[in-house]
Amino acid sequence: MLKQGRATRPASSETQPDQATVSGNRGLQLEEKLIFELDSPGSCGVDLEEPEVFENHLGGLERKEEIGLPGLSEPEVIRHYTRLSQKNYAIDAGLYPLGSCTMKHNPRLNEKMARLPGFSDVHPLQPESTVQGALELIDTVASWLKVLTGLPAVAMSPGAGAHGELCGMMAIRAALEDRGDPRRRVLVPSSAPGTNPATAAALGYTVDEVPEREDGRVDLAALEARLDRDVAAIMLTNPNTCGVFERDIVKIANLVHEVGAFFYCDGANFNALVGRVRPGDLGIDAMHLNLHKTFSTPHGGGGPGSGPVVLSEPLAAFAPFPWVVHEGGRYSLREAAEAEGAKSFGRLKGFHGQMGMFVRALAYMLSHGGDGLAQVSADAVLSANYLLARLQDTLSVSFPGPCMHEVLFDDRFLKGTGVTTLDFAKALIDEGFHPMTMYFPLVVHGALLVEPTETESLESLDQFIEVVIALAERAKAGDAEYFQAAPRFAPRRRLDETRAARRPILRYKPPAARSEAAE
Ligand SMILES: *Cc1c(COP(=O)(O)O)cnc(C)c1O
C-alpha cells in the first residue's frame, strides 16, 4: 500500500551496519538471523506424545523426507518475531508523513470494539439469523458512507483502494456494455497514482494521459481535446496527488457526462474533504473510500485494507454482490440469483468484505460524529499548510499554495549539492522519522510529498520541521557525504531495492545446499 519511489542513484552495496560490538547487537537493538538459521533440529514449542501405530491411507503418497521446518522452542519463536517487529517503524512509534497514504493514529477504542467476541468470532458462513448485529453494522457503515459522499449506493466488499478502483471501473464497464456502448479509452491525468492507469489497463482500456497546468491541476483544454464518444471514463483524484484541489471538478464532470462517459474519482484523499464536501454534489459517479486512510483503520503492515465504492444512480444496479438488505425488521444478504432487476457484474471477493475494518471505521465515525469528521479534514488541511508555511523558504514548493491535506516539494532546493531526494530521505531515517513519499507524483522532479494528518501534535510537527530545516542547511552547506552514507543507525543501511524486488529469494536453502548448487 505504501508508495515506493525510484532511486535515481544506484544504492550502495553496503548492507551491514558497522559491527562495532562483539555480538553485532547495537544497544537494545538486537541482530536477528533468519528463522531457518536459528533451527535446532528436534526442538519443538509443544510437547506431543508419540502417535500410536496407525494405518495410513495415502497410497504411497506420504512424505518420505523431513518436512524442513525449523525446530525452535516457544521462547525462541516469540523472541524471533518480537525482535523482527522492533525493526519495523510504525505509526505507533512516531510521525509517518507518507504523502497520499494518510497514515493517521489508529484509536485504541476501534481496536477494543473490533475485538468484541460478537464481531471477532463471527464466521462468514453462519446463518443470517445469528449474525443480525454484524449485518446491521455493515449496513450502518454503508449509510454513513452514502451520507458523507451524497451518493445512493455503496459496494462494501472491495479489499483495498486499488480493489475499489477495479470495482468502480467494472461497474462502469458493465453499465456501458448494458447500453450497447462499449468504449475503449480512459482518461487519466499525469499526476494520477499508478493504480489508476493500472486499473484501466487491467480492464482492457487504453489509457489516455491528460497533462497538468502550471498550478498542478488538470489542463481543461487538453481534457476537452481528448473527450469523445470512445471515452468510457475519466479517473481523477481529488484533491490530487500534487496536494491541490481540482477547482474545475464540476466543469470536468459536466464535460465527461456530455459525451456519455462516467466520472471515477479516486477517493484516497478524502481525508481533506470528509464532512465538508459531498462528492455526489460534484457530479462523481463512482469513488472508492480507503477505510484504512480516512477512517483510521490500520494500514500497510498493520492489517488488511478496505475500499468500499460509492456509486451514482446510473451505476447502482451494476454493483457487485453481496449487499445487505433491511426488510421487515430483519437484515439479510442479497446474492446473485435472488436480486430482481439487478444487473450486478457479479462477485468481486469471497464473502462480504473486511468485517474488522468495518467495525473500526464505525467506531471512528461514531466517536467523531458528523461535526467531528468535519474537524478532522479541517485539522488535516491546517497541519499540511503549517508545514508548507514553515518549510517554503527552505525546501522548494512545487505548486503555489495553499495546499490541501498534503504538501508537495521537489528537489530544486538540492540542486548542485550532490544530494538526491533519496539521500535526504535516508538522513531522515537516522533522525527517527519515516521518510515522506519520494519520487511520486512523477509530474515534478525528485518529489517529496508530505502528509502530516490531523493526529500529529504541534510539537511533533515542529520537531519534524526543525530536523528538515537542519538537514536542508547541511545539504546546502556542501556535506553531501553525510547524506550519501545515511542511514547510519538503521538495522540495515542501503539495500539494492531493485534487485530485491526483481530477484527475490523466496525459498531458504541451507548454506551446504547453496554451495552444492553453485558447483
Ligand atoms: C492509497 C492510494 C490508492 C490505493 O489504495 P490501496 O488501499 O493502497 O490499494 C489509490 N490512490 C491513491 C491516491 C492513494 O493514495
The ligand as a Gaussian input file, in Angstrom:
#p B3LYP/6-31G(d) Opt

LIG

0 1
 C       -3.508000       4.658000      -1.335000
 C       -3.956000       5.131000      -2.648000
 C       -4.563000       4.267000      -3.575000
 C       -4.650000       2.767000      -3.402000
 O       -5.251000       2.357000      -2.230000
 P       -4.801000       0.981000      -1.547000
 O       -5.734000       0.831000      -0.417000
 O       -3.371000       1.175000      -1.151000
 O       -4.956000      -0.089000      -2.586000
 C       -5.051000       4.809000      -4.738000
 N       -4.937000       6.122000      -4.999000
 C       -4.342000       6.969000      -4.150000
 C       -4.286000       8.431000      -4.486000
 C       -3.818000       6.510000      -2.953000
 O       -3.223000       7.349000      -2.109000

